[in-house]
Each structure stands twice: as structure tokens, then as C-alpha cells.
Amino acid sequence: MSDSLNIITKPIDEQQEDQPGFRDSTRQKVASGMEYAGDLALFASSTMYWLFRKGCRTDTLVQASYNIGVLSLPVVMLTGCFIGMVLAVQSYPSLRMVGLDSRLGAIINMSLVRELGPVLAATMLAGRIGSSIAAELGTMRVTEQIDALASMGTSPIYYLVVPRFLACFILIPGLTAMADLMGVLGGGIYSVQFLGVESHSYWYYSSAIVGRFDLIAGMIKSMFFGVIIALISCHQGFNCDPGAEGVGKAATASFVLSFVSILFVDLMLGILLDGIYSLFWAPPGIINP
């Protein structure tokens, strides 16, 4: 009570001096962000150490693969199908105005394979898989199951993180490929059956524009996205605060951080892959801006 009375009776200038300034708060946020990045890097290095030292247990890998891959397949297929249809609806009026509606397939499939397919599939999987992993491991941390594993001489990272990391790294590219396939089919069916685009022109320009490098670029991005989802969600679960509120915050933070990291890595990889394409893959006479 006396502390609260002292705060009330303090002059306004003294109260403002007690509060941290903009520079101090910014410095603290930057320091906490760097601390988190360093801790995440150590967590990732420990995961790599156990992965290459002892590999992965088959039983835990199969269970993680089922939870991450098989159970995610329906929602990924549905997401990809709707992405293709939405691209058809949004792109058709603009192309029709300039008489290029026959090129609709090239626009849809290039956008799907290079960008929207990997990014939106990874975003959906970050919500479904990442939040689930963070909540599961967070509950194990709160109930001291992780501490029990460590006390028995078993590495929690080897037993809990490595199978989930490996399953995400292997299966998320496959799930992305399935989302791309469903998007191509969904966009093609909607364009031909509902928008009246000529079927031969649609598929001809799709195959002429979308090449192997575009497919490879999408798969490379999805591999990085799988690593991001696995590491961030496992790290959030391992560092969960006590109580049910801590588990909820860990699940939410895992999705938000994964989503932001996916967008940032997508930008960096897009710049890098465009440079590689310009140097080694582009046909003679074609110069990327």
C-alpha cells in the first residue's frame, strides 16, 4: 500500500524518469531477440549433433511421420485445390481484358509451383503441425516428463526432437508437392469447366512456361520451411512457461514465429534462386531484371 501511495504522490517528472525510455526498451527488445536467436541456434546444433551421431529411432520416426504426414494430407490437398481455384478467379478477368486468357494456366501454375504452393502449404502446416508439436512438448515440459527422460540418461532432444525434425524435413516437401498437384488440377478444372478457357491452350502454355527449375525451387523452399517449423515449434515446447497458459503461449508463439520466418526465408531464397537461374539456367538472350 505504501509503495502505491508513493507512486501516486510522486511528481510526474519523477514517474517519467522511472519508466524506461524508447531507446532502452528498443535495446532490451533487440537484446532479447538476439538471445532467442542464439538459443535457437544452439538448439538446432544440438539437434544436428544427435541426428548425425545416433540417427533416429524407427518407431518414433514412424509415429512422427504418421502424425505429420498422413494426418496433414487432407487439409493440404484441400488448401492446394482452393488456392488454384482462387488464382483462376482472380487472374482470369485481367487476362481476358488483354486477350490473353489462354495463358491463364501458365500464370496459375507458375504462381503455385514457385511461391504460393510452398508458402501457403507451409503456413497451413505451421498452424497444424507446429502448434501441435509445441503444445505436446510444452505439456511434457510442464508435467516434468522431459526432466524424467533426462534423469534416466536419455537425451530428450534425441528422443523427442530428432524424429519430429526428420519427419518435417522429409514429409513437408512431399505435402507441398501434393498441394501443388491439387492446385494445378483445381485451377485447371475451374478454368476449363467454369471460365470457358480452351483446354489445349491452358495445358500447352502451362507446360511451356513452368520448367524443371521452378519445380526444384519450390521443393528447395519447402525443405527450408520444414526445418523452420520443426526447430521453432520444438524449441518453443522445450522452453514452455509453467501452467496451461504457458502451453497456450508456446503454441501461439510457434505459429507466429514460424510464419514470419517462412516469409523472410522465402524472400531470401527467392533472391538467391533468381540469381542462380540468371547465371546458370536462363536461356541465352534472356536477362532477369
C-alpha positions in Angstrom: 0.0 0.0 0.0 2.8 2.4 0.9 4.5 1.8 -2.5 1.3 2.6 -4.4 0.9 5.8 -2.3 4.5 6.8 -3.1 3.8 6.3 -6.8 0.7 8.4 -6.6 2.4 11.2 -4.6 5.5 11.3 -6.8 5.8 14.2 -9.2 5.0 13.4 -12.8 8.6 14.1 -13.9 10.0 11.6 -11.5 7.5 8.9 -12.6 8.5 9.5 -16.2 12.2 9.2 -15.3 11.5 5.8 -13.6 9.9 4.4 -16.8 12.4 3.1 -19.4 12.8 5.3 -22.4 12.3 4.4 -26.1 15.9 3.7 -26.6 16.2 1.5 -23.5 13.1 -0.5 -24.4 14.3 -0.9 -28.0 17.7 -2.0 -26.8 16.1 -4.6 -24.5 14.0 -6.0 -27.3 16.9 -6.2 -29.7 19.0 -8.0 -26.9 16.2 -10.4 -26.2 15.8 -11.1 -29.9 19.5 -11.8 -30.3 19.4 -14.0 -27.2 16.5 -16.0 -28.6 18.3 -16.4 -31.9 21.4 -17.6 -30.2 19.5 -20.1 -28.1 17.6 -21.4 -31.1 21.0 -21.8 -32.9 22.3 -23.9 -30.0 19.1 -25.9 -30.0 19.5 -26.6 -33.8 23.2 -27.5 -33.4 22.3 -30.0 -30.6 19.6 -31.5 -32.8 22.1 -31.9 -35.7 24.6 -33.4 -33.3 22.2 -36.2 -32.1 20.9 -36.7 -35.6 24.3 -37.4 -37.2 25.7 -39.2 -34.1 22.9 -41.8 -33.5 20.5 -41.4 -36.3 16.8 -41.8 -35.5 14.8 -44.5 -33.8 12.5 -46.2 -36.3 9.5 -46.5 -34.0 9.5 -42.8 -33.1 10.1 -41.7 -36.7 7.2 -43.8 -38.0 4.8 -42.3 -35.3 6.0 -38.7 -36.0 5.7 -39.3 -39.8 2.1 -40.5 -39.4 1.1 -37.5 -37.3 2.9 -35.0 -39.5 2.4 -36.5 -42.9 -0.7 -38.8 -43.1 -2.9 -36.7 -40.9 -2.0 -33.5 -42.7 -2.7 -34.8 -46.1 -6.5 -34.0 -46.4 -6.1 -30.4 -45.2 -3.1 -29.8 -47.5 -4.9 -31.2 -50.5 -8.0 -29.1 -49.8 -5.9 -26.0 -49.4 -4.0 -26.5 -52.6 -7.2 -27.1 -54.6 -8.8 -23.9 -53.3 -5.5 -21.9 -54.0 -5.7 -23.0 -57.7 -9.3 -22.0 -58.0 -8.9 -18.7 -56.3 -5.9 -17.9 -58.6 -8.1 -18.7 -61.6 -11.0 -16.5 -60.4 -8.7 -13.5 -59.7 -6.4 -13.8 -62.8 -9.0 -14.5 -65.5 -10.7 -11.0 -65.8 -7.3 -9.2 -66.2 -6.0 -11.6 -68.8 -9.3 -11.6 -70.7 -9.2 -7.8 -71.0 -6.0 -8.0 -73.0 -6.9 -11.2 -74.9 -4.5 -13.5 -73.0 -7.0 -15.7 -71.3 -5.4 -18.8 -73.0 -2.3 -18.1 -70.9 -4.2 -18.5 -67.7 -2.7 -21.9 -67.0 0.8 -20.5 -67.1 0.0 -17.8 -64.5 -1.7 -20.2 -62.2 0.8 -23.0 -62.3 3.9 -20.7 -62.1 2.5 -18.9 -59.1 1.6 -22.2 -57.4 4.8 -24.0 -58.0 7.3 -21.2 -57.3 5.6 -19.2 -54.5 2.0 -19.8 -53.3 2.1 -23.5 -53.1 5.2 -23.8 -50.8 4.4 -20.7 -48.7 0.7 -21.4 -48.1 1.2 -25.1 -47.6 4.0 -24.3 -45.1 1.7 -21.7 -43.3 -1.1 -24.3 -43.0 1.4 -26.9 -41.7 2.9 -24.4 -39.3 -0.6 -23.9 -37.8 -1.5 -27.6 -37.7 1.9 -29.3 -37.1 3.9 -26.6 -35.4 1.3 -25.7 -32.8 0.6 -29.3 -32.1 4.3 -30.1 -31.5 4.8 -27.0 -29.3 1.7 -27.9 -27.2 2.7 -31.6 -26.9 6.3 -30.9 -25.9 5.2 -27.9 -23.7 2.8 -30.2 -21.8 5.6 -32.7 -21.3 7.8 -29.9 -20.0 5.1 -28.7 -17.6 4.4 -32.2 -16.3 8.2 -32.8 -16.0 8.3 -35.7 -18.4 11.2 -34.2 -20.3 13.1 -33.9 -17.0 12.3 -37.5 -16.3 13.8 -38.6 -19.6 17.0 -36.6 -18.8 17.2 -38.2 -15.3 17.1 -41.7 -16.9 20.1 -40.9 -19.0 18.1 -40.4 -22.3 18.7 -37.3 -24.3 15.3 -35.5 -24.7 16.5 -33.9 -27.9 17.4 -37.3 -29.4 14.2 -39.0 -28.3 11.7 -36.2 -28.9 13.1 -33.6 -31.3 15.1 -35.6 -33.8 12.2 -37.8 -35.0 9.9 -34.7 -35.4 12.7 -32.7 -37.2 13.4 -35.5 -39.6 9.8 -36.2 -40.3 9.2 -32.5 -41.1 12.3 -32.3 -43.3 11.3 -35.4 -45.3 7.5 -35.1 -45.5 6.7 -31.3 -45.8 8.3 -31.2 -49.4 6.0 -34.2 -50.2 3.0 -32.4 -48.8 3.9 -29.3 -50.7 4.1 -31.3 -53.9 0.6 -32.7 -53.2 -0.7 -29.2 -52.6 0.8 -28.1 -55.9 -0.7 -31.0 -57.8 -4.2 -30.3 -56.3 -3.8 -26.6 -57.1 -2.9 -27.4 -60.7 -5.9 -29.7 -61.0 -8.3 -27.4 -59.2 -7.2 -24.4 -61.3 -7.4 -26.3 -64.5 -10.8 -27.8 -63.9 -12.3 -24.5 -62.8 -10.7 -22.6 -65.7 -11.9 -25.1 -68.4 -15.3 -26.0 -67.0 -16.5 -22.7 -65.5 -14.5 -19.9 -67.2 -14.5 -21.4 -70.7 -10.8 -21.5 -71.3 -9.8 -23.8 -74.1 -8.3 -26.9 -72.6 -5.5 -27.4 -75.1 -4.2 -23.9 -74.8 -4.4 -24.0 -71.0 -2.2 -27.1 -70.6 0.1 -26.2 -73.5 1.1 -22.8 -72.1 1.3 -24.3 -68.6 3.9 -26.9 -69.8 5.7 -24.4 -71.9 6.2 -21.8 -69.1 6.7 -24.0 -66.0 10.0 -25.8 -66.1 12.1 -28.1 -64.0 13.9 -25.3 -62.3 10.5 -24.0 -61.0 9.7 -27.3 -59.5 13.1 -27.7 -58.0 12.9 -24.2 -56.5 9.6 -24.9 -54.9 10.9 -28.1 -53.3 14.1 -26.4 -52.0 11.9 -23.8 -50.3 9.7 -26.4 -48.8 12.7 -28.2 -47.3 13.8 -25.0 -45.6 10.2 -24.4 -44.4 10.1 -27.8 -42.9 13.3 -27.2 -40.9 12.0 -23.9 -39.7 8.7 -25.3 -38.5 10.3 -28.3 -36.7 13.0 -26.3 -34.9 10.9 -23.4 -33.8 8.0 -25.5 -32.6 10.2 -27.9 -30.7 12.2 -25.1 -29.2 9.0 -23.3 -28.0 7.8 -26.6 -26.5 11.1 -27.2 -24.7 11.1 -23.7 -23.2 7.5 -23.5 -22.3 6.4 -21.5 -19.2 4.7 -23.3 -16.4 0.9 -23.9 -16.4 -1.8 -24.1 -19.1 -1.2 -20.5 -20.0 2.4 -21.2 -20.8 1.4 -24.1 -23.1 -1.0 -21.9 -24.9 1.6 -19.1 -25.4 4.1 -21.7 -26.7 1.7 -22.9 -29.3 0.8 -19.4 -30.4 4.4 -18.2 -30.5 5.5 -21.3 -32.5 3.0 -20.4 -35.3 3.7 -16.7 -35.3 7.5 -17.1 -35.3 7.3 -19.9 -37.9 5.1 -17.8 -40.2 7.3 -14.7 -40.0 10.4 -16.9 -40.5 8.9 -18.6 -43.5 8.2 -15.3 -45.2 11.7 -14.0 -44.5 13.4 -17.2 -45.7 11.1 -17.2 -48.8 12.3 -13.7 -49.7 16.0 -14.6 -49.2 15.7 -17.9 -51.2 13.7 -16.1 -53.9 16.5 -13.6 -54.4 19.2 -16.4 -54.3 17.3 -18.7 -56.7 16.6 -16.0 -59.2 20.3 -15.2 -59.3 21.2 -18.8 -59.8 18.6 -19.1 -62.6 20.0 -16.0 -64.3 23.6 -17.3 -64.1 23.2 -21.0 -64.9 19.7 -21.9 -66.1 18.2 -19.0 -68.2 18.3 -19.5 -71.9 20.7 -17.2 -73.9 19.3 -13.8 -74.5 17.0 -13.7 -71.5 18.1 -11.4 -68.8 16.3 -11.2 -65.4 15.8 -7.8 -64.0 
